[in-house]
Amino acid sequence: MKRVRITYEGAFHHVMNRGINGQEIFSGNRAKSQFLDFLDEYSKKMRIRIICYCIMNNHYHLILENSSGRMSDFCRNLNGTYGIYYRKLNGGKGYVFQGRFKSTLIQDDSYLRMVIAYVLLNPVKAGIVGHITEYIWSSASCYFSDKPSEIVDSNFVNELFVNKSQFFEYIQLWGSKELPIRKTEFGEILGEKGFLDEALEKFDRRGQLENEGVKRIDDRYFEPEEKVIWEFENKHGLKLEEMDVGCYRGKRLRGELLVLLKDLAGLKYTEIMELPIFRELLVTSLPKLYRDAKRRKKESKDEG
């Protein structure tokens, strides 16, 4: 069972994920550009503030604020949607990312400056460029610039470093240092020893921290909605807009999709109602449709 991973509304995190088995899943400009499009889309949709990013060939780094409390939803949708895109473009089966995203909880401004330097220096350490601003797939050139960024909150970083010269001086002095990560039973933190107690108090303010070893309810793994729908369409060889829900088969397929969206994607009934094939129904009717479809699925398995 996955352990509890601490987060709370307003928490800052360094998030990272890499291609499964070290695969170069961002090896071309097209792939990196598409990932940035998804990053822009889901950060706005989930109201997650992006502070910094860097996309390398086989992994990515993000520094973000869990400003809406929906960091897990954001990462799930970002990784899942890019995974679908990658498989459509390159073929193959199975997972694209190595697994659940890695996140490190960050204490305060002083540690934020450290991790910003660490992230932006990735392409320099890899020998790809000589200076951070030469790498176009990071947010390095967004700060202290006349061109506002659509993705990152560059003003936040500008205020952290006060001025452009201090920004570049700090990053140069950081060099090849490693981050002073503290490993805890609740995940990694970047901060002082006492910060864990403060974070736990904020995390548990609404009773989110339960028995030891029990994972946080809204941090469990669900498949992205897009992935569930894509696999459903591939299985049945049709698009959702082609489904005739006026006939018996169409109604059965709609029930099957309802179960998948609820069980695999973790959607609420009100969220499922946003899909066109469910809009003619009353939200109060969905629980019965769900139970009926689950029963048919179970009976089908028993017969098989």
C-alpha positions as CSV (number, residue, x, y, z in Angstrom):
1,M,0.0,0.0,0.0
2,K,1.2,3.5,-0.9
3,R,2.3,5.6,2.1
4,V,0.8,8.9,2.9
5,R,2.4,11.7,0.9
6,I,2.1,15.1,2.6
7,T,0.7,18.1,0.8
8,Y,-1.8,20.9,1.6
9,E,-3.3,23.8,-0.1
10,G,-0.5,26.4,-0.7
11,A,2.3,23.9,-0.3
12,F,5.3,24.2,-2.6
13,H,6.7,21.1,-4.3
14,H,9.5,20.0,-6.6
15,V,7.8,17.4,-8.9
16,M,9.8,15.1,-11.1
17,N,9.0,12.1,-13.3
18,R,11.0,10.2,-15.9
19,G,10.4,7.8,-18.8
20,I,10.0,4.2,-17.9
21,N,13.4,2.4,-18.0
22,G,15.0,5.7,-18.7
23,Q,13.4,6.0,-22.2
24,E,13.8,9.3,-23.9
25,I,10.1,10.2,-24.1
26,F,10.9,13.9,-24.8
27,S,13.6,13.4,-27.3
28,G,12.3,15.9,-29.9
29,N,11.2,19.5,-30.0
30,R,7.7,18.4,-31.0
31,A,7.3,16.2,-27.9
32,K,8.7,18.9,-25.6
33,S,6.4,21.5,-27.1
34,Q,3.4,19.3,-26.7
35,F,4.2,18.6,-23.1
36,L,4.4,22.4,-22.4
37,D,1.0,22.8,-24.0
38,F,-0.4,20.1,-21.7
39,L,1.4,21.8,-18.7
40,D,-0.2,25.1,-19.6
41,E,-3.7,23.5,-20.1
42,Y,-3.8,21.5,-16.8
43,S,-2.1,24.2,-14.6
44,K,-4.9,26.5,-15.6
45,K,-7.7,23.9,-15.4
46,M,-6.6,22.7,-12.0
47,R,-5.5,26.2,-10.8
48,I,-2.0,25.0,-10.0
49,R,0.7,27.7,-10.0
50,I,3.9,26.8,-11.9
51,I,7.0,28.5,-10.6
52,C,9.7,26.8,-12.7
53,Y,10.1,24.0,-15.3
54,C,12.8,22.1,-17.2
55,I,12.1,19.4,-19.7
56,M,15.0,17.0,-20.5
57,N,15.0,14.1,-23.0
58,N,14.0,11.4,-20.5
59,H,12.5,13.4,-17.6
60,Y,11.0,16.6,-16.4
61,H,11.2,18.9,-13.4
62,L,8.5,21.2,-12.1
63,I,8.4,23.5,-9.2
64,L,4.8,24.3,-8.3
65,E,2.5,25.6,-5.6
66,N,-0.4,23.3,-4.7
67,S,-2.5,26.5,-4.9
68,S,-5.9,24.7,-5.3
69,G,-5.1,21.5,-3.3
70,R,-5.4,19.5,-6.6
71,M,-1.7,18.7,-7.2
72,S,-2.4,14.9,-7.5
73,D,-5.2,15.5,-10.1
74,F,-2.9,17.9,-12.0
75,C,0.0,15.4,-12.1
76,R,-2.3,12.5,-13.0
77,N,-3.8,14.3,-15.9
78,L,-0.5,15.8,-17.1
79,N,1.3,12.5,-17.1
80,G,-1.7,10.5,-18.4
81,T,-2.5,12.8,-21.3
82,Y,1.1,13.1,-22.4
83,G,1.4,9.3,-22.2
84,I,-1.6,8.9,-24.6
85,Y,0.0,11.4,-26.9
86,Y,3.3,9.6,-26.8
87,R,1.8,6.2,-27.6
88,K,-0.2,7.6,-30.5
89,L,2.9,9.2,-31.9
90,N,5.4,6.4,-31.3
91,G,3.3,3.3,-30.9
92,G,3.9,0.6,-28.4
93,K,2.0,-0.4,-25.3
94,G,2.2,0.0,-21.5
95,Y,3.2,2.9,-19.3
96,V,5.2,5.8,-20.6
97,F,6.4,7.2,-17.2
98,Q,8.2,5.1,-14.6
99,G,5.3,5.3,-12.2
100,R,3.8,7.7,-9.7
101,F,5.4,11.2,-9.8
102,K,8.0,12.0,-7.3
103,S,7.4,15.1,-5.2
104,T,9.5,17.0,-2.6
105,L,7.8,19.3,-0.1
106,I,9.6,22.7,0.1
107,Q,9.8,24.7,3.3
108,D,10.3,28.4,2.4
109,D,11.9,31.0,0.1
110,S,15.5,30.0,0.9
111,Y,14.8,26.4,-0.1
112,L,12.8,27.5,-3.1
113,R,15.8,29.4,-4.4
114,M,18.0,26.3,-4.0
115,V,15.6,24.1,-6.0
116,I,15.1,26.7,-8.7
117,A,18.8,26.8,-9.3
118,Y,19.0,23.0,-9.2
119,V,16.2,22.6,-11.8
120,L,17.5,25.3,-14.2
121,L,21.0,24.0,-14.1
122,N,20.0,20.5,-15.4
123,P,20.9,21.1,-19.1
124,V,24.1,22.8,-18.1
125,K,25.2,19.9,-15.9
126,A,24.3,17.5,-18.8
127,G,26.6,19.4,-21.1
128,I,23.8,20.4,-23.5
129,V,24.3,24.2,-23.1
130,G,26.8,26.5,-21.4
131,H,24.3,28.8,-19.8
132,I,20.8,28.3,-18.5
133,T,19.2,30.8,-20.8
134,E,20.4,29.0,-23.9
135,Y,18.2,26.0,-23.1
136,I,14.8,26.8,-24.6
137,W,12.9,24.0,-22.8
138,S,13.2,25.4,-19.4
139,S,11.7,28.6,-17.9
140,A,15.1,30.2,-17.4
141,S,14.5,32.9,-19.9
142,C,11.1,33.8,-18.5
143,Y,12.5,35.7,-15.4
144,F,13.5,39.3,-15.5
145,S,12.3,39.4,-19.0
146,D,10.1,41.9,-21.0
147,K,8.1,38.9,-22.3
148,P,5.6,37.6,-19.7
149,S,5.2,33.9,-19.6
150,E,1.9,32.1,-20.2
151,I,2.9,29.2,-18.0
152,V,5.1,30.3,-15.1
153,D,4.6,32.9,-12.4
154,S,7.8,34.8,-13.3
155,N,7.0,37.7,-11.0
156,F,7.1,35.4,-8.0
157,V,10.6,34.3,-8.9
158,N,11.7,37.8,-9.7
159,E,10.7,38.8,-6.2
160,L,12.5,35.8,-4.7
161,F,15.8,37.0,-6.2
162,V,15.2,40.8,-6.1
163,N,17.1,41.5,-9.4
164,K,18.5,39.9,-12.5
165,S,22.2,40.1,-11.4
166,Q,21.4,38.4,-8.1
167,F,19.4,35.7,-9.9
168,F,22.3,34.7,-12.2
169,E,24.9,35.1,-9.5
170,Y,23.0,32.8,-7.1
171,I,22.6,30.1,-9.8
172,Q,26.2,30.4,-10.8
173,L,27.3,30.0,-7.2
174,W,25.0,27.0,-6.7
175,G,27.0,25.1,-9.4
176,S,26.8,21.3,-9.1
177,K,25.6,21.2,-5.5
178,E,23.0,18.6,-4.5
179,L,19.7,19.5,-2.7
180,P,19.8,18.8,1.1
181,I,16.8,16.4,0.9
182,R,15.4,14.9,4.1
183,K,13.7,11.5,3.6
184,T,10.8,10.8,6.0
185,E,8.1,8.2,6.2
186,F,5.8,10.8,4.6
187,G,8.0,11.5,1.6
188,E,10.9,13.8,0.9
189,I,11.1,17.3,2.3
190,L,13.4,20.2,1.6
191,G,13.7,22.1,4.8
192,E,14.7,22.0,8.5
193,K,13.9,19.1,10.7
194,G,11.1,20.9,12.5
195,F,9.4,21.6,9.2
196,L,7.9,18.1,9.1
197,D,5.9,18.8,12.2
198,E,4.6,22.0,10.8
199,A,3.7,20.4,7.5
200,L,1.9,17.5,9.3
201,E,-0.2,19.9,11.3
202,K,-1.3,21.7,8.1
203,F,-1.9,18.4,6.3
204,D,-4.0,17.0,9.2
205,R,-6.0,20.1,9.7
206,R,-9.1,18.6,8.0
207,G,-8.5,15.1,9.3
208,Q,-6.5,14.0,6.2
209,L,-3.9,12.0,8.1
210,E,-5.5,8.7,9.2
211,N,-4.1,5.5,10.6
212,E,-0.4,4.8,9.9
213,G,0.1,3.4,6.4
214,V,-3.3,4.5,5.1
215,K,-2.9,6.7,2.0
216,R,-4.5,10.1,1.6
217,I,-7.9,9.7,-0.1
218,D,-7.4,12.3,-2.8
219,D,-3.8,11.2,-3.5
220,R,-4.6,7.6,-4.6
221,Y,-3.8,6.8,-8.1
222,F,-6.6,7.2,-10.7
223,E,-6.2,7.0,-14.5
224,P,-6.7,10.2,-16.4
225,E,-10.2,10.7,-17.9
226,E,-8.7,11.0,-21.4
227,K,-6.9,7.7,-21.1
228,V,-10.0,5.8,-19.8
229,I,-12.1,7.2,-22.7
230,W,-9.3,6.5,-25.3
231,E,-9.0,2.8,-24.2
232,F,-12.8,2.4,-24.1
233,E,-13.1,3.8,-27.7
234,N,-10.3,1.5,-28.9
235,K,-11.8,-1.5,-27.2
236,H,-15.2,-1.0,-28.9
237,G,-13.9,0.5,-32.2
238,L,-16.0,3.7,-32.0
239,K,-15.9,7.3,-30.8
240,L,-18.2,8.6,-28.0
241,E,-20.0,10.9,-30.5
242,E,-20.9,7.8,-32.6
243,M,-22.6,6.0,-29.7
244,D,-26.4,5.7,-30.1
245,V,-27.7,5.8,-26.6
246,G,-31.2,5.4,-27.9
247,C,-30.7,1.7,-28.6
248,Y,-30.1,-1.2,-26.2
249,R,-26.4,-1.7,-27.1
250,G,-25.7,2.0,-26.7
251,K,-27.2,2.2,-23.3
252,R,-25.2,-0.8,-22.2
253,L,-22.0,0.7,-23.5
254,R,-22.8,4.0,-21.7
255,G,-23.2,2.0,-18.5
256,E,-19.9,0.3,-19.0
257,L,-18.2,3.7,-19.5
258,L,-19.9,5.1,-16.4
259,V,-18.3,2.4,-14.3
260,L,-14.9,3.0,-15.9
261,L,-15.0,6.7,-15.3
262,K,-16.0,6.3,-11.7
263,D,-13.8,3.4,-10.8
264,L,-10.7,4.0,-12.9
265,A,-10.8,7.8,-13.4
266,G,-12.2,8.6,-9.9
267,L,-14.7,11.1,-11.4
268,K,-17.7,12.3,-9.4
269,Y,-21.2,11.9,-10.9
270,T,-21.4,15.7,-11.4
271,E,-18.2,15.5,-13.4
272,I,-19.4,12.6,-15.5
273,M,-22.5,14.6,-16.4
274,E,-20.4,17.0,-18.3
275,L,-19.8,14.4,-21.0
276,P,-22.4,14.8,-23.8
277,I,-23.6,11.2,-23.7
278,F,-24.7,11.6,-20.1
279,R,-26.2,15.1,-20.3
280,E,-29.7,13.9,-21.1
281,L,-29.8,12.0,-17.8
282,L,-30.5,13.3,-14.3
283,V,-27.5,13.2,-12.0
284,T,-29.7,11.4,-9.4
285,S,-30.2,8.5,-11.9
286,L,-26.5,7.8,-12.2
287,P,-26.0,5.8,-9.0
288,K,-28.6,3.2,-10.1
289,L,-27.1,3.0,-13.6
290,Y,-23.7,2.5,-12.0
291,R,-25.0,-0.3,-9.8
292,D,-26.8,-2.0,-12.7
293,A,-23.7,-1.8,-14.9
294,K,-21.5,-3.2,-12.1
295,R,-23.9,-6.1,-11.5
296,R,-23.8,-6.9,-15.2
297,K,-20.1,-6.8,-15.3
298,K,-19.9,-9.2,-12.3
299,E,-22.5,-11.6,-13.8
300,S,-20.5,-11.6,-17.0
301,K,-17.3,-12.5,-15.2
302,D,-19.1,-15.3,-13.2
303,E,-20.5,-16.8,-16.4
304,G,-17.0,-16.7,-18.0
